Amino acid sequence: MNGSISSIENHTCRLCDKSTLRPFLDLGSMPIANAFLSSEQLSEPEYTFNLYTGFCESCFMVQLIDTVDPNLLFHDNYAYFSSISNVMDQHFAALANIISNEIFYDEELSVIEIGSNDGILLEKISGYSSNTIGIEPSSNVAEVAQNKGLKVVSEFFNSDLAGKLVMDYNPAQLVVGANVLCHIPDLNELAHALNTVLDDEGVFIFEDPYLLDIMSKLAYDQIYDEHFYYFSVTSLSTLFERHGLRLFRVEQIPVHGGSMRIYGCKSESRRSTEQSVVNQLQIENDKGLSNLESYIAFADSVKKSRLSLVALLDKLQNEGKRIVGYAASSKGTVILNYCGIGADVLEYVCDNTPSKQGLFTPGTHIPIVSIESFASDYPDYAFVLAWNHMKEISDKESEFRSQGGRFITHIPEARIV
């Protein structure tokens, strides 16, 4: 099957409904990033869509032009489990501590995590609040969290569910989501749901990949089917203010290759807007995030990045070097398909997620093996497809490096590290 589930007619912004969505980056035909294939599926038609991004000159939101039905993305066989990363475990422990010390104000009110995945953050927050509920539409990962004794509702978060949560668990003093806001196709509906579920002084906290980091690092592989939007503080402020909400604090954080954590509340809340919001808005204005020309320049740089990566891999191949991929990630699907890197270049991709092992990468059909297979016969080079975990991977693979193995990255330029 080939084609997108929905396409924005005449490039109309899905948030402000104006015909001011200007396309700037086309990454080509792309499979679903997490749709890893069994050997039996290799002979079947593979779903693809056009991975195309645009910038709205009215509300400043960067977004996918063609989108995939969320039911095809978040389902019973969803392949991402947050708890596989020790770095993220430490990150969420620190976030839970901040929430406990700075946000909680009434133990009777509820605490809601949207996109709670396998419970890595929810479990930590539950240590500070007994009235904590996770919302996770992918039932297989929700079940992992439920088996930990956590309270998880396996549905998509919307206004109807928000109303039920208020009735069942009281209004929320906090709604939190980590790397989830960009996955929600209807952010206007999300804003309505936040207004429904939040207490008058309640807070929402979201952290997602930050547009300015994506552009400065040429991290185009952050653009894939699950990420409907790519956020700046400017675009999020515009969105939430339209719905009677406002940002009162923002802070840049290093996770996922560079993210922005935003703190918001209802417009009439007593919480004051902090200087961090004002400062970041000015930085974004100075960097040109409200101008189409900046995005066109980014797209030109992405094309050059692809050429440099392909040239490096070709050079190593011509020298007779063995090259593999490391980490079967969503980012990897984008890199491999956009750059045309297949099994003729990478012998395999190794990954520590058991459910991915024995499968094949979407679109490029490279076999996925265990980390143990990698260690049993080290190649010359490993191309890290989850570059945001480079330090964690490099530290873990000290034996590979001690035997002369080298890593390859394409961020911010193709190079051997």
N, C-alpha and C positions, 0 to 999 in steps of 0.2 A: 504494500500500500504506500502510495506517495502523495504528499500534500499536507497542508496544515488543517487543524480542526477549525480554526477561525482566522480571519484576516481582517485587518482594519481597513474598511473601504475608504478610499481617498485619503489615507493616512490621517485619520481622525484620532486624536488623543483619547485614550480610554478613561482618563481621569477627569479632564476638564471639558471633553466633548467638543473641542474646537479643531478645525481643520488646519492645525499648525504643527503637525508632527512631521519633522523633516528627516528622511532616512540618511544615514551617514556611514554605516558599516555593514557590509554583507559578508558573512562568514560561510556562505554557501549552503548546500544541502547537508543536513545533519540528522543523524539518528537520535533517538532519545538517549540522553547521556548515561542513564543508569540501566538501560535495557540490555544487560549482558545476555549473551546467547548461549544456549546449549548446542552441542554438536548437531542435534537433530534440526535445530532451527536455522542452521547455516544455509540450508537449501531452500528456505522459505523466503517470500518477499519481506523486506524489512521496512518498517515505517520510517519515513523521513519527513522533514519539514525545512523551510528556508529560515536559517538563523540570521535575522536581519534586525538591526536596531535603529531607532530614531530618537530625535531630541525634540521635545515640544517647546516651541518658542513662546507659548503663553504661560504654562505652569512650570516649565523648566525640568520636567521629568524625562529622564532617559528610560526607554522601554523597548521591549520586543515589539516588532510590528506584526509578525505572525506568531501565534501562540498555540500551545498544545493543551488539550483538555486535562485539567488537574487529575482527573480520575485515571488517566494513563500514566501519570507521574508518581502519584502517592497511592499505593495499593498494597495488597497482601504480600507481595514479594519485594517490597522496597528494600534496596540493597545498602543503604547507609546507616551505620550504627555509630553514634557519637562516642561511645565509651571505648572505642579502640585506641583513642589517642590519650596518652598520659598528659600531654601539654594541655589539651582541652579540659581534662579532669581537674587539673590545678587551676586553670582559668575560671572554671565554674565554681570551684570552692571559694575563690577570692570574690567572685560576683555575689554569691550567696551571703558572704560575710558583710559586704557593702550594703546589700539590701536589708539585712537584719539591723545593722547599726544606723542607717540613714533614712530608710523608707518606712518601715513598719511603725504603725501608730495605734492600732486597735486589733487586739487578738481575736475579736469576734468576726471581723471582716475576712473575706476570702482572699486567697492568693492564687492566681491563675497563670499557668505557663502555656502559651500557644506553641504548638510544634514541639512537644516535650520529648519526642524521639524515644530512646530507650531509658529515659529517666535520669540521665547523668546530672542535670541541673536540678530537676524536680526533687530528687532524693536529698540533695543538699539543702534546698530551701525548706523541705519538710522537717528538717532538723530544727528549724527556727519557728515554724508555724504548723499547727495541727490541721488547719483548714486550707489545705493546698490541693489544687486540682490541676491535672495535666490534660491538655487537648491535643490529640495525635490522630490524624485521619488514617495513617497507615497501620492497619491492625496488627501486622506481624511485629513491628517495633513497639507498638503500644502494649502488646502482650508481654514483652520482655519487662517493661516497666511495671505492669500489673503483677507479674510474678515476684517482683521485689516488695510487694505489699503497698505499692503506690496507687493512688486514686487517679484513674485516667479514663477520659471519655474519648472514644474513637469516632470522632466526627470532625467536619470542617467547622471552624469558628465563624459564626455569623450572628446577626441580631436576634434571630429566634433562639439560638443556643444561649446567647448572652442573657436573654430574659429568663430562661430556665435556670441558669446558674445563679442568678440573683435570688430566685425563689427557693432554690434548694440549699444554697450555701451562703447567702447574704451578699450584698454588694462587695466589690473588690477594692482592697486598699492597694493592690498591685496587679497589673497584667504585664507579663514579661515574655519576651520571645528572642531567642538567640539564632541568628541566621535564618529567620523565618519570614520577616516582613517582605523581603524580596520575592518570596514564594507565593504570595497571595495575589491573585489576579485582580480582585475588586477591592482596592484600597478605600474607596468611598464607603463600601459596605463595612469594611473593618472599622472605619472611623465611627460609623453609626453604632456598631456593636460595642466599641469602647465607651461611647457616651451612655449606652444602656447599662453596662456592667459595672462601671467605675463608681465608687463613692465620690461625693463632691470634692474631697481632698485626695482622692486616689491618684496613683501614678502609673504611667505605662513606661516601660523600658524596652527598647529594641536595640540590638546590635547586628549590623549587616555589613557586607563588603562596601567600602567607601569609594564612591565614584572618582574622587581625586586621586586616590591610591591606584585604582585601576588604570587611570590614564597616565599617571606619572611613571608607573612601572611597566606599562604596555601589557598589563595582565588581561589580555582579551579573552583568556580561557575562563575568566569569571562570568563571561556571557554564555549562558546556555539555557536550555528549555525551562528548568525549574525557577530560574531567576527572571521573573517578568519585568522587574524594575532594577535600576542602578541609581543609588540615592546620593544626593547632595543634601546638606542642611538647608540650602535654599529651596529645593523642591519639596522636601518634607515639611518645612515651615509653611509653604504655600498651601500644601494639601491639608494639613491639620487645621490651620487657621480658617479655612473654608468651612470646617465642621465644628467650630466652637472649641477647638483644642489648641494647645500651644506647647512649644518646646521651652523648657526652662534650664536645661543643662545639656551640653554635648561634650564628648571626650573621645579622642582617637585612641584606638587600641590595636595591638599588633596581630591579633588572631586572623586567620584566613587570609593572610597576606596583606592585611591592612583594612580595618573595619572602623565604623563610627558607632559609638554607643550614644543613643539619644534618650533623654528623660523628658517626659511630657505629662501634662495634666489638663484638666478642664480650664477654659480661658478665665473663668471667674475664680479659680483657686487662689488661695492666699499665698501660694508659693511664688516667690519673685523670680523673674527671668535673670539668669546669671550672665556675667560678662563673656563666658565661653561661647554662648550663642552668638552674641554680637561680633565677637572676634572671628569666629569661623565663617560667618556670612561675609565679612569683609575679605577674608582670605580667598573665598570662592569667587567673589567678584573680581579680585585682582588677578586670579588665575584664569578668568574668562569662562567660567562654568555656565554663564548665562548667554553665551554667544555660540552660534552654530559653527563659526569658523574654527573654534577650538576642537570640536568633535571631528570635523573634516580632517584637520591636521593629525589627530589621533589615528584615524582610519588609515592615512597614508603611512604612518609609522608602523602600524600593525602589518601592513603588506611587506614592508622592509624586514620586519622581524621574522616573518615566515621564510623569506628568501635566505636569511642568514642561518636559520636553523637547518633548513634543507641542505644548504651548502656544507655545514659542519658535519652532518650525518653522512653525506655523500663522501666527503673527504675521508672520514674514518672507515667507511666501508671499503673504499678503494685501497686503503692501507691494510685491509684484511682483518680489521678489528671486529670482535664480537660485541654486539650492542643489545641490551635488553631494556625494557621499561620497568620502572619501579613505582608501584601504587596504581591500581586500576580505579582511577578517580573520574568523577564527572568532568573535571578540568581536562583530564587526559583524553577523554572522548573528543572534546573540542579541538585540542591540539592535533591529535592524530588525524582526524578527518579534514580539518582545514588545511593542514600541511601535507596531506597525502602520504602519511607514514603508515605502512602496513607490515605484514609478516615478512616481507622481503627485506625489511630494514631491521626490525626488532624481532629477535628469536621468540621472545615471550614477554609477558608483563607479570611480575610477581606481586603478590598482595597478601596481607595477613588476615583478610576477612574470609573465613571458611566458605561462606555461601557463594563467593565469587570464584573460588578455585575450581578448575575444571571447565569453566565457561570461556567465552570468547568476547573480545572487546566489541562494542557496537560499531557497525559500519566497516571497521578495518579488520575484524575477525582474527585478532592476534590471541593466541592461547594464554590463559591466565593460570599461573602456577603458584604454589606456596612459597613463602620466604625460605623454607627449608630446601626447596629445590634450587633456589638461587644460591644458597650457601654451599650446596653440594658440589657445584661446578661453576665457580665464579667467572663471569665474563670479563672483558676488558673495560667496558663502560656500562653504566646504568643511567638511563635518561629518567630523571625524577619527574613524574607526571603530576605529583601533588607537591609542587614547589613550595607551598606555604608551610610544609612540614619538613623542609630541607634539613634544618639543623637537627631536628629529632631523628630523622632518618640517618644522617651522617654520623651522629653520635652512636646510634644503635649499630651501625655497620662498620665499626672500627676494624674488624678483621678483614673485611673486603678491601678497605683502604690500605691496610698494612701489607696486603699481598699485591699491591700495585693497582688495584681497581680505582677508577675515577668516576665521578658523577658528572652528568651533563644537565644543565638547566637552560631555559630560554628566557628567564626573567632576570634583569630587565633586557638582557641581550643574550643570544646563544653563545654559550661558553662552557669550557670544562672547568670544574671546581674540585 
